[in-house]
Amino acid sequence: MTKPAKAHRNALYAAIALSWTADRRATLLTFVGFGLRPALPVLIAYLVKVMVDAAVVGDTDLLVRAALGIGTAAALSAGSVPYAVELSTRMIESTAVLVDRKLMTLTGSLPTVQDLDDPEVLDRLEVLRQERVRLSEGADAVALVLGAAVRAGVTAVVLAVVDPFLLLTPLLAVPAVVAASRMQARRTAALDTAAADARLARHLYEVGSAPRWSSETRLFGLGPAIRRRYHEAAERADRHVVGALGRALLPVTAAGVLFAAGYIGALLLVTRQFAAGGATLGEVVLTLNLVTLISIQVGQAVQFLAFLHQTVDASRRLLSLESYVENSVARTGGDRSAPAVLRYGISLAGVGLRYPGSGRWALRDVSLHLPAGSVVAVVGVNGAGKSSLIKLLTGLYEPTEGTITVDGESLTGFRPGAWQARTSGCFQDFVRPEFTVATAVGVGDLATADDPDAVRAAVRHGAADGIVAALPDGLATPLGSSHANGTELSGGQWQRLALARARMRPSPCLLVLDEPTSAIDPLAEDVTLRRYLAAARLTAARANGVTVVASHRLATARAADLVIVIAAGAVVQFGSHQRLMADSDGPYRELYERQSGAYS
C-alpha cells in the first residue's frame, strides 16, 4: 500500500473512531440503518416488476404477495427514517463535543505558547476550526457511502438478471465519481491557500460583533470600515475556493454528459427488447425504475463521496496536528523534575529570542543571574522586550539562541509542564473566566481550588478583598454575561482577581508580574503593587523563589533587590536601584526622574 493510500485509510479510521468513542450505540445503529435501508427502493422496484408480470398473466396470488412485500418494504423505508435521523443527529452532536474537547486538549498540550504565534500553526488551526464539523460527521459520511455502495451492488445484480449490457449504466457513473473526487482535492488545496485570509476575516468578525469592542467601534464609527474589510478578506478567501471548484467544473460536466448518454442508451435498449418480444412488461418497468434510480444514485454518490472526502481531509489535518503536538512535546521535554526550592537562582547566558515569522530580534545577547529569593524589577519603554523576557523565564517560549538554567539545570531539561507547575504569575492579557469569584481565583492552583481558606487568603494577598466584599454574594458571585444573574466587573476589578489568582500557589519558585496593575486606578496602583510585593516576598521565602515584576511604575523598582533595564531588546543596565541611580548618565536614572516629575 502506498503512503498516500495508507494515510487516507488511517484518516478514515480516525474519523470513524471519533464517533465510535463519542457514542458507540448510535454509531453502530447508524451504520446498520444507513447501510441497509438504501437497498429497500431496489427491492420495491423489483417487486413492482413482479406485480406487473403477475397482472399480465393473471396470477392473483403472486400479485397479492408482491403487493404485501411492497407495502412492508415501503413501511420499513419510511418508518425507519425518523429513527435513523435521530440516531445520526445524536451521534453527530456527541462527536462534535468530543472534537471540540480534543482540539482544546491538543492546543493546550503544546509545551510553549510560541507555537500559537507561528502563522503556519495558526493557519492549520484555522482550517481545522472551519472543517471541524466534518470531523463530527465522519461516521455519518462513511455510513452514507456504505449505503450507496450497497444500493449500487444490489442494483447491478438486478440489472444483470434483465440484461448484462445494462451493467454499463452504473459503470458509466465512475468518471463522474472520479471527477468529483478530484474537485474535492482542489478544494482542499484551496482551503490551505485561503487560510490566512479566512483567519483575518474571523478576527474582523469578532471585532465587529463582540461586546468587548463595541464601545470603541461605536465611538469611532468603525462599523462600516470593519464590515468592509471583513467582506474583502472573506471574499479573497472565498475566491480561492470558488476558483478551484470552477477549474474542476468542465471534467465534472463532461462526466455527467457521458452518464446521461448511457442512461438514454439503457432506456432505448430495454424498450427495443420489449418491442421485439425479448423482455416482459415487468422487466421494462423494472429497468425504467432502476435506471432512474441510478441517475439519482449517481448524484447522491457524488455528494456522499465529496462529503467523505472532506471528512477524511479534516481527519488527516487532525492527525497531522496530533503528530505536530507529539513532536513538539518530544522536542522540548526532558525527563527531570523541577526543583521545589531554589538554591542558587535563574541564569541566562547569551539568550536571544526571535518570534516565528519575524526577522527582528525581540531580545539579543541577554546574560543575567537572578539570585534565589530576590525580587527583580524589569523596566523599559513599551516594546523594549520586557514581556519577551518574562515569556522566556516562565518557559512559555524557548530561546532562539542561548540557554536558561535553574540551579544550573537547563530549563529545557525539565519534563513538559514541570517548570510551569513551579511558577505563577499575572500577565498583561489576563484571563477573565466567567465562573464564580471563588472559582475564577481558585483555578490559580487546581490542587487547592476548592479550599475556601486558600481562596480567601489569595484574595487578601492579591488586594482584592475589598472588591469581593462589595459583590452581592461575595466569593459565590457569578461573573460575566454568561450567567443570567452574572455581575460585570471593570478592567481593574478583573485585574485584582488575576493578581489574587497568581497568589493561589503557596510556594512558587518563580512569580512573574507583567504590568500587573495596568488596569488599576493610578491612585491605588502604587499602594496595591507595594502591598502585593511585600506579601509575595513572604510567599517566595518558602521556596526561596524569584519574583520578577515588569511595571511602567518605576517607583516600585525601589522595593526590588535588582533592576533590569531593557532597551531595544538588549539589557543596558542591571543592578540595585541605588547603584543605577548613582549613574548620572544612565538611562534608568533619566527614566526614573522624568517619571517622578510627571507623577509629582
C-alpha positions as CSV (number, residue, x, y, z in Angstrom):
1,M,0.0,0.0,0.0
2,T,1.4,3.4,-1.0
3,K,2.0,6.1,1.6
4,P,-0.9,8.3,0.4
5,A,-3.3,5.3,0.4
6,K,-2.2,4.4,3.9
7,A,-2.6,7.9,5.2
8,H,-6.1,8.0,3.6
9,R,-7.0,4.8,5.3
10,N,-5.7,5.9,8.7
11,A,-7.6,9.2,8.4
12,L,-10.7,7.3,7.5
13,Y,-10.3,5.0,10.6
14,A,-9.6,8.0,12.8
15,A,-12.8,9.8,11.6
16,I,-14.9,6.7,12.4
17,A,-13.1,6.3,15.8
18,L,-14.2,9.7,16.9
19,S,-17.9,8.9,16.5
20,W,-17.3,5.4,17.9
21,T,-15.7,6.9,21.0
22,A,-18.4,9.5,21.4
23,D,-21.4,7.2,21.1
24,R,-20.9,3.5,20.2
25,R,-24.6,2.5,20.1
26,A,-25.7,5.4,17.9
27,T,-22.7,4.9,15.6
28,L,-23.4,1.1,15.2
29,L,-27.1,1.6,14.5
30,T,-26.3,4.4,12.1
31,F,-24.1,2.1,10.1
32,V,-26.7,-0.6,10.1
33,G,-29.6,1.7,9.2
34,F,-27.8,3.8,6.6
35,G,-26.1,0.8,5.2
36,L,-29.1,-1.5,4.6
37,R,-32.0,0.9,4.1
38,P,-30.9,2.1,0.6
39,A,-31.4,-1.4,-0.7
40,L,-35.2,-1.2,0.0
41,P,-36.0,1.1,-3.0
42,V,-34.3,-1.5,-5.3
43,L,-36.3,-4.3,-3.7
44,I,-39.5,-2.3,-4.2
45,A,-38.7,-1.7,-7.9
46,Y,-38.1,-5.5,-8.3
47,L,-41.5,-6.3,-6.6
48,V,-43.2,-3.8,-8.8
49,K,-41.8,-5.8,-11.8
50,V,-43.2,-9.0,-10.2
51,M,-46.6,-7.3,-9.8
52,V,-46.7,-6.1,-13.4
53,D,-45.8,-9.5,-14.8
54,A,-48.3,-11.2,-12.4
55,A,-51.0,-8.8,-13.6
56,V,-50.3,-9.6,-17.2
57,V,-50.6,-13.4,-16.7
58,G,-53.4,-13.1,-14.2
59,D,-51.6,-14.6,-11.2
60,T,-53.6,-13.2,-8.4
61,D,-51.8,-14.9,-5.5
62,L,-48.4,-13.6,-6.8
63,L,-49.9,-10.2,-7.3
64,V,-51.1,-10.0,-3.7
65,R,-47.8,-11.4,-2.3
66,A,-45.8,-8.8,-4.3
67,A,-48.1,-6.0,-3.1
68,L,-47.7,-7.1,0.5
69,G,-44.0,-7.1,0.0
70,I,-44.0,-3.6,-1.5
71,G,-46.1,-2.4,1.5
72,T,-43.8,-3.9,4.0
73,A,-40.6,-2.6,2.3
74,A,-42.2,0.9,2.0
75,A,-43.2,0.9,5.6
76,L,-39.7,-0.2,6.7
77,S,-38.2,2.5,4.5
78,A,-40.4,5.3,5.6
79,G,-40.8,4.3,9.2
80,S,-37.1,3.9,9.8
81,V,-36.2,7.4,8.6
82,P,-37.1,9.4,11.7
83,Y,-35.3,6.9,14.0
84,A,-32.3,6.9,11.7
85,V,-32.1,10.7,11.5
86,E,-32.5,11.0,15.3
87,L,-29.7,8.5,15.9
88,S,-27.4,10.2,13.3
89,T,-28.1,13.6,14.9
90,R,-27.3,12.3,18.4
91,M,-24.1,10.7,17.1
92,I,-23.0,13.9,15.3
93,E,-23.8,16.1,18.4
94,S,-21.9,13.8,20.7
95,T,-18.9,13.6,18.3
96,A,-18.9,17.4,17.9
97,V,-18.4,17.8,21.7
98,L,-15.6,15.3,21.6
99,V,-13.9,17.0,18.6
100,D,-14.1,20.4,20.3
101,R,-12.6,18.9,23.5
102,K,-9.9,17.2,21.5
103,L,-8.9,20.4,19.7
104,M,-8.8,22.3,23.0
105,T,-6.7,19.5,24.5
106,L,-4.3,19.5,21.6
107,T,-3.9,23.2,21.7
108,G,-3.4,23.2,25.4
109,S,-0.9,20.3,25.2
110,L,1.6,22.4,23.2
111,P,4.6,22.8,25.7
112,T,5.1,26.5,24.8
113,V,3.0,29.3,23.5
114,Q,5.4,30.2,20.7
115,D,3.6,27.6,18.5
116,L,0.5,29.7,18.8
117,D,2.3,32.7,17.5
118,D,3.5,30.8,14.4
119,P,1.5,31.8,11.3
120,E,1.7,28.2,9.9
121,V,0.3,26.7,13.1
122,L,-2.4,29.3,13.2
123,D,-3.4,28.5,9.6
124,R,-3.6,24.8,10.5
125,L,-5.8,25.6,13.4
126,E,-8.0,28.0,11.4
127,V,-8.7,25.4,8.7
128,L,-9.5,22.8,11.4
129,R,-11.9,25.2,13.0
130,Q,-13.6,25.7,9.7
131,E,-13.7,22.0,8.9
132,R,-14.3,20.6,12.5
133,V,-18.0,20.0,11.6
134,R,-16.7,17.4,9.1
135,L,-15.0,15.6,11.9
136,S,-18.2,15.3,13.8
137,E,-19.9,13.9,10.7
138,G,-17.2,11.3,9.9
139,A,-19.2,8.1,10.7
140,D,-22.3,9.6,9.1
141,A,-20.4,10.2,5.8
142,V,-19.0,6.7,5.8
143,A,-22.4,5.2,6.5
144,L,-23.9,7.2,3.6
145,V,-21.2,6.0,1.2
146,L,-21.7,2.4,2.5
147,G,-25.4,2.7,1.8
148,A,-24.7,4.0,-1.7
149,A,-22.3,1.1,-2.3
150,V,-24.8,-1.5,-1.1
151,R,-27.6,0.0,-3.3
152,A,-25.3,0.1,-6.3
153,G,-24.3,-3.5,-5.8
154,V,-27.9,-4.7,-5.4
155,T,-29.0,-2.6,-8.5
156,A,-26.1,-4.1,-10.5
157,V,-27.2,-7.7,-9.7
158,V,-30.9,-7.0,-10.6
159,L,-29.9,-5.2,-13.9
160,A,-27.6,-8.2,-14.8
161,V,-30.6,-10.5,-14.5
162,V,-32.5,-8.4,-17.0
163,D,-29.6,-7.9,-19.4
164,P,-25.8,-7.9,-18.7
165,F,-25.3,-5.0,-21.1
166,L,-27.3,-2.8,-18.6
167,L,-24.3,-3.1,-16.2
168,L,-22.6,-0.5,-18.4
169,T,-25.1,2.1,-17.0
170,P,-23.7,2.1,-13.4
171,L,-20.1,1.8,-14.8
172,L,-20.6,5.0,-16.7
173,A,-21.0,6.7,-13.4
174,V,-17.4,6.0,-12.4
175,P,-16.0,9.0,-14.3
176,A,-18.4,11.3,-12.6
177,V,-17.3,10.0,-9.2
178,V,-13.6,10.4,-10.1
179,A,-14.1,13.9,-11.4
180,A,-16.0,14.8,-8.2
181,S,-13.1,13.4,-6.1
182,R,-10.6,15.5,-7.9
183,M,-12.7,18.5,-7.5
184,Q,-12.6,18.0,-3.7
185,A,-8.9,17.6,-3.8
186,R,-8.7,21.0,-5.4
187,R,-11.0,22.4,-2.7
188,T,-8.7,21.0,0.0
189,A,-5.6,22.8,-1.5
190,A,-7.6,26.0,-1.9
191,L,-8.6,25.9,1.8
192,D,-4.9,25.9,2.7
193,T,-4.2,28.8,0.4
194,A,-7.1,30.8,1.8
195,A,-6.4,30.1,5.5
196,A,-4.7,33.4,6.3
197,D,-7.5,35.5,4.7
198,A,-10.1,33.3,6.5
199,R,-8.3,33.9,9.8
200,L,-8.3,37.6,9.2
201,A,-12.0,37.5,8.3
202,R,-12.8,35.7,11.5
203,H,-10.8,38.2,13.6
204,L,-12.7,41.1,11.9
205,Y,-16.0,39.4,12.6
206,E,-15.1,39.1,16.3
207,V,-14.1,42.7,16.4
208,G,-17.2,43.9,14.7
209,S,-19.6,41.7,16.7
210,A,-18.1,41.0,20.2
211,P,-19.5,43.2,23.0
212,R,-16.0,43.8,24.5
213,W,-15.1,46.0,21.5
214,S,-18.5,47.6,21.0
215,S,-17.7,50.9,22.8
216,E,-14.7,51.8,20.6
217,T,-16.3,50.6,17.3
218,R,-19.4,52.8,18.0
219,L,-17.5,55.8,19.4
220,F,-15.2,56.0,16.3
221,G,-17.8,54.8,13.8
222,L,-15.7,51.8,12.8
223,G,-18.6,49.5,12.0
224,P,-18.7,50.2,8.2
225,A,-14.9,50.1,7.8
226,I,-14.7,46.8,9.8
227,R,-17.5,45.3,7.7
228,R,-15.9,46.4,4.5
229,R,-12.5,44.9,5.5
230,Y,-14.3,41.7,6.6
231,H,-16.1,41.4,3.3
232,E,-12.8,41.9,1.4
233,A,-11.0,39.3,3.4
234,A,-13.8,36.8,3.2
235,E,-14.2,37.4,-0.5
236,R,-10.5,36.8,-1.0
237,A,-10.7,33.5,0.9
238,D,-13.8,32.5,-1.0
239,R,-12.3,33.4,-4.3
240,H,-9.6,30.8,-3.9
241,V,-12.2,28.0,-3.2
242,V,-14.6,29.1,-5.9
243,G,-11.7,29.4,-8.4
244,A,-10.6,25.9,-7.6
245,L,-14.1,24.5,-8.0
246,G,-14.6,26.4,-11.2
247,R,-11.5,24.9,-12.8
248,A,-12.9,21.4,-12.0
249,L,-16.3,22.1,-13.4
250,L,-15.5,21.1,-17.0
251,P,-14.4,17.5,-16.2
252,V,-17.4,17.1,-13.8
253,T,-19.8,18.3,-16.5
254,A,-18.3,16.0,-19.2
255,A,-18.6,13.0,-16.9
256,G,-22.3,13.9,-16.3
257,V,-22.9,14.1,-20.1
258,L,-21.3,10.7,-20.5
259,F,-23.6,9.2,-17.9
260,A,-26.6,10.8,-19.4
261,A,-25.8,9.2,-22.7
262,G,-25.6,5.8,-21.0
263,Y,-28.9,6.5,-19.3
264,I,-30.6,7.1,-22.6
265,G,-28.9,4.1,-24.1
266,A,-30.2,1.8,-21.4
267,L,-33.8,3.0,-21.9
268,L,-33.6,2.5,-25.7
269,L,-32.1,-1.0,-25.2
270,V,-34.9,-2.3,-22.9
271,T,-37.7,-0.7,-24.9
272,R,-36.3,-2.2,-28.1
273,Q,-36.1,-5.7,-26.5
274,F,-39.7,-5.3,-25.3
275,A,-40.8,-4.4,-28.8
276,A,-39.0,-7.4,-30.2
277,G,-40.6,-9.7,-27.6
278,G,-37.3,-10.3,-25.7
279,A,-38.4,-8.7,-22.5
280,T,-41.5,-8.7,-20.4
281,L,-43.5,-5.6,-19.5
282,G,-42.4,-6.0,-15.9
283,E,-38.7,-6.0,-16.9
284,V,-39.3,-2.8,-18.9
285,V,-40.9,-1.2,-15.8
286,L,-38.1,-2.6,-13.6
287,T,-35.4,-1.2,-15.9
288,L,-37.0,2.2,-16.2
289,N,-37.3,2.4,-12.4
290,L,-33.7,1.2,-11.8
291,V,-32.1,3.4,-14.4
292,T,-34.0,6.3,-13.0
293,L,-32.8,5.3,-9.5
294,I,-29.2,5.0,-10.8
295,S,-29.5,8.6,-12.1
296,I,-30.5,9.7,-8.6
297,Q,-27.9,7.4,-7.0
298,V,-25.1,8.9,-9.1
299,G,-25.9,12.4,-7.8
300,Q,-26.1,11.1,-4.3
301,A,-22.9,9.1,-4.6
302,V,-21.0,12.2,-5.9
303,Q,-22.4,14.2,-3.0
304,F,-21.7,11.5,-0.4
305,L,-18.2,10.9,-1.7
306,A,-17.5,14.6,-1.6
307,F,-18.8,14.6,1.9
308,L,-16.5,11.7,2.8
309,H,-13.5,13.3,1.1
310,Q,-14.0,16.4,3.2
311,T,-14.3,14.3,6.3
312,V,-11.1,12.3,5.5
313,D,-9.2,15.5,4.7
314,A,-10.3,17.1,8.0
315,S,-9.3,13.9,9.8
316,R,-5.9,13.9,8.1
317,R,-5.4,17.5,9.3
318,L,-6.3,16.4,12.9
319,L,-3.9,13.5,12.7
320,S,-1.2,16.0,11.5
321,L,-1.9,18.3,14.4
322,E,-1.7,15.4,16.8
323,S,1.7,14.4,15.3
324,Y,2.9,18.0,15.5
325,V,2.0,18.3,19.2
326,E,3.6,14.9,20.0
327,N,6.8,16.0,18.2
328,S,6.7,19.4,19.9
329,V,6.4,17.7,23.3
330,A,9.2,15.3,22.5
331,R,11.4,18.1,21.2
332,T,11.0,20.4,24.2
333,G,10.7,18.0,27.1
334,G,13.3,16.4,29.2
335,D,12.9,13.9,32.0
336,R,14.0,15.8,35.1
337,S,11.7,17.3,37.8
338,A,11.7,21.0,38.5
339,P,13.1,21.9,42.0
340,A,10.7,22.5,44.9
341,V,13.1,25.0,46.4
342,L,15.7,27.2,44.7
343,R,19.3,27.1,45.9
344,Y,21.1,29.5,43.5
345,G,18.6,31.0,41.2
346,I,18.0,31.5,37.5
347,S,20.7,32.3,35.0
348,L,20.5,33.4,31.3
349,A,23.6,33.1,29.1
350,G,23.6,34.7,25.6
351,V,19.9,34.4,25.3
352,G,18.1,35.7,22.2
353,L,14.5,35.5,21.0
354,R,13.1,36.0,17.6
355,Y,9.3,35.4,17.2
356,P,8.1,33.0,14.5
357,G,7.9,34.6,11.1
358,S,9.8,37.7,12.2
359,G,13.3,38.7,11.1
360,R,13.7,41.1,14.0
361,W,15.2,40.0,17.4
362,A,12.9,40.8,20.3
363,L,15.8,40.1,22.7
364,R,19.5,39.5,21.9
365,D,22.6,38.5,23.9
366,V,21.0,38.6,27.4
367,S,23.2,37.3,30.1
368,L,21.9,37.6,33.7
369,H,21.8,35.9,37.0
370,L,18.7,36.3,39.2
371,P,19.6,35.1,42.7
372,A,17.3,32.8,44.6
373,G,15.0,34.7,47.0
374,S,15.3,38.1,45.1
375,V,12.7,40.5,43.8
376,V,13.7,41.7,40.4
377,A,12.1,44.7,38.6
378,V,12.2,44.9,34.7
379,V,11.9,48.4,33.3
380,G,11.9,49.9,29.9
381,V,9.7,51.7,27.4
382,N,6.9,49.9,25.6
383,G,8.2,47.4,23.1
384,A,11.7,47.2,24.7
385,G,11.4,43.4,25.4
386,K,10.1,43.2,29.0
387,S,7.3,40.7,28.2
388,S,9.6,38.7,25.9
389,L,12.0,38.2,28.9
390,I,9.1,37.1,31.1
391,K,7.9,34.6,28.5
392,L,11.4,33.1,28.4
393,L,11.8,32.9,32.2
394,T,8.5,31.1,32.6
395,G,9.4,28.6,29.8
396,L,6.4,29.6,27.7
397,Y,8.9,30.4,25.0
398,E,12.1,28.7,24.1
399,P,15.1,31.0,23.4
400,T,16.2,31.1,19.8
401,E,19.7,31.1,21.0
402,G,21.5,30.8,24.3
403,T,20.5,28.9,27.5
404,I,18.4,29.4,30.6
405,T,19.3,27.4,33.7
406,V,17.6,26.9,37.0
407,D,20.0,26.0,39.8
408,G,22.4,25.0,37.0
409,E,19.9,22.7,35.2
410,S,18.8,23.7,31.7
411,L,15.1,24.8,31.6
412,T,14.6,22.5,28.5
413,G,15.7,19.5,30.5
414,F,12.6,19.5,32.7
415,R,9.6,17.4,31.9
416,P,6.9,19.3,29.9
417,G,4.9,21.5,32.3
418,A,7.2,20.8,35.2
419,W,8.6,24.3,35.4
420,Q,5.3,25.9,34.8
421,A,3.9,24.0,37.7
422,R,6.6,25.7,39.9
423,T,5.7,29.2,38.7
424,S,2.8,31.6,39.0
425,G,2.0,34.9,37.5
426,C,-0.2,37.7,36.4
427,F,0.1,38.8,32.7
428,Q,-1.0,41.8,30.7
429,D,-3.6,39.7,28.8
430,F,-5.1,38.1,31.9
431,V,-7.9,35.7,31.6
432,R,-11.4,36.8,32.6
433,P,-13.1,33.4,33.4
434,E,-16.9,33.8,33.8
435,F,-17.2,31.5,36.8
436,T,-18.0,32.3,40.4
437,V,-15.4,34.6,42.1
438,A,-14.1,31.6,44.1
439,T,-13.5,29.5,41.0
440,A,-12.1,32.4,39.0
441,V,-9.4,32.9,41.7
442,G,-9.1,29.2,42.8
443,V,-8.0,27.9,39.3
444,G,-4.7,29.5,40.0
445,D,-3.9,26.3,41.9
446,L,-6.1,23.4,41.0
447,A,-4.8,21.4,44.0
448,T,-6.4,23.9,46.4
449,A,-9.1,25.4,44.2
450,D,-11.9,24.1,46.4
451,D,-10.3,25.2,49.6
452,P,-12.2,28.3,50.8
453,D,-9.5,29.3,53.2
454,A,-6.8,29.2,50.4
455,V,-9.0,31.2,48.1
456,R,-9.8,33.8,50.8
457,A,-6.0,34.1,51.6
458,A,-5.2,34.6,47.9
459,V,-7.9,37.3,47.6
460,R,-6.5,39.1,50.6
461,H,-2.9,38.8,49.4
462,G,-4.0,40.0,46.0
463,A,-5.5,43.1,47.4
464,A,-8.9,42.1,46.1
465,D,-10.7,41.6,49.4
466,G,-12.4,45.0,49.2
467,I,-13.8,44.1,45.7
468,V,-15.1,40.7,46.8
469,A,-16.7,42.2,49.9
470,A,-18.7,44.6,47.8
471,L,-20.1,41.9,45.5
472,P,-23.7,40.7,46.1
473,D,-22.7,37.1,47.1
474,G,-19.1,37.5,47.9
475,L,-17.0,34.6,46.6
476,A,-20.1,32.9,45.4
477,T,-21.0,35.7,43.0
478,P,-21.2,34.5,39.3
479,L,-19.2,36.7,37.0
480,G,-20.0,37.9,33.4
481,S,-22.8,37.8,30.9
482,S,-22.6,34.0,30.5
483,H,-24.8,33.8,33.7
484,A,-28.4,35.2,33.9
485,N,-27.5,36.9,37.1
486,G,-23.8,37.5,36.4
487,T,-22.0,40.5,37.7
488,E,-20.0,42.6,35.3
489,L,-16.6,43.8,36.6
490,S,-14.4,46.6,35.4
491,G,-11.0,46.0,33.9
492,G,-9.3,47.0,37.2
493,Q,-11.5,44.6,39.2
494,W,-10.7,41.8,36.9
495,Q,-7.0,42.5,37.2
496,R,-7.3,42.4,41.0
497,L,-8.8,38.9,40.7
498,A,-6.0,38.0,38.3
499,L,-3.5,39.1,41.0
500,A,-5.3,37.1,43.6
501,R,-5.2,34.1,41.2
502,A,-1.5,34.4,40.9
503,R,-1.2,34.1,44.7
504,M,-3.0,30.7,44.9
505,R,0.2,28.6,44.5
506,P,1.6,28.6,48.0
507,S,5.3,28.4,47.2
508,P,6.3,29.1,43.6
509,C,10.0,29.1,42.6
510,L,9.1,31.9,40.1
511,L,6.4,34.6,40.4
512,V,6.1,36.9,37.4
513,L,4.1,40.0,37.2
514,D,3.8,41.6,33.7
515,E,2.3,45.1,34.1
516,P,0.1,43.7,36.9
517,T,-1.6,47.0,37.7
518,S,-2.1,48.4,34.2
519,A,-5.9,48.4,34.5
520,I,-6.0,49.6,38.2
521,D,-6.7,53.2,39.2
522,P,-3.4,55.2,39.3
523,L,-4.2,56.4,42.8
524,A,-4.3,52.8,44.1
525,E,-1.7,51.4,41.7
526,D,1.4,52.0,43.7
527,V,-0.1,51.0,47.0
528,T,-1.5,47.8,45.5
529,L,1.8,46.8,43.9
530,R,3.8,47.5,47.0
531,R,1.4,45.6,49.2
532,Y,1.4,42.7,46.7
533,L,5.2,42.6,46.5
534,A,5.5,42.6,50.3
535,A,3.2,39.6,50.5
536,A,5.0,37.9,47.6
537,R,8.3,38.1,49.5
538,L,6.8,36.1,52.3
539,T,5.4,33.5,50.0
540,A,8.6,33.3,47.9
541,A,10.6,32.7,51.1
542,R,9.1,29.2,51.4
543,A,10.7,28.2,48.1
544,N,13.5,30.7,48.1
545,G,11.8,31.8,44.9
546,V,12.5,34.7,42.5
547,T,9.8,37.4,41.9
548,V,10.0,39.3,38.6
549,V,7.9,42.3,38.1
550,A,7.6,44.4,34.9
551,S,5.9,47.6,35.5
552,H,5.6,51.1,34.0
553,R,5.7,52.5,37.5
554,L,9.4,52.9,38.2
555,A,8.7,53.9,41.8
556,T,8.1,50.2,42.6
557,A,11.7,49.4,41.5
558,R,12.8,50.9,44.8
559,A,11.3,47.9,46.5
560,A,13.2,45.5,44.3
561,D,16.6,43.9,45.1
562,L,17.7,44.2,41.4
563,V,16.6,46.2,38.4
564,I,16.9,45.1,34.8
565,V,16.8,48.0,32.3
566,I,15.9,46.9,28.7
567,A,16.1,49.0,25.6
568,A,15.6,47.8,22.0
569,G,15.8,44.1,23.0
570,A,19.1,44.4,25.0
571,V,19.9,44.7,28.7
572,V,21.5,48.1,29.0
573,Q,21.7,48.2,32.8
574,F,21.5,45.7,35.7
575,G,21.9,46.3,39.4
576,S,20.2,47.7,42.5
577,H,18.1,50.8,42.4
578,Q,20.7,52.7,44.4
579,R,23.6,51.7,42.2
580,L,21.7,52.6,39.0
581,M,20.6,55.9,40.4
582,A,24.2,56.7,41.2
583,D,25.0,56.5,37.4
584,S,24.0,60.1,36.5
585,D,24.3,59.4,32.7
586,G,22.4,56.1,32.8
587,P,19.0,55.5,31.2
588,Y,17.5,54.3,34.4
589,R,18.1,57.5,36.3
590,E,16.8,59.5,33.4
591,L,13.6,57.4,33.1
592,Y,13.1,57.5,36.9
593,E,13.5,61.2,37.3
594,R,11.3,62.0,34.3
595,Q,8.5,59.8,35.6
596,S,8.8,61.0,39.2
597,G,8.4,64.6,37.9
598,A,5.4,63.6,35.9
599,Y,3.7,61.9,38.8
600,S,4.5,64.8,41.1
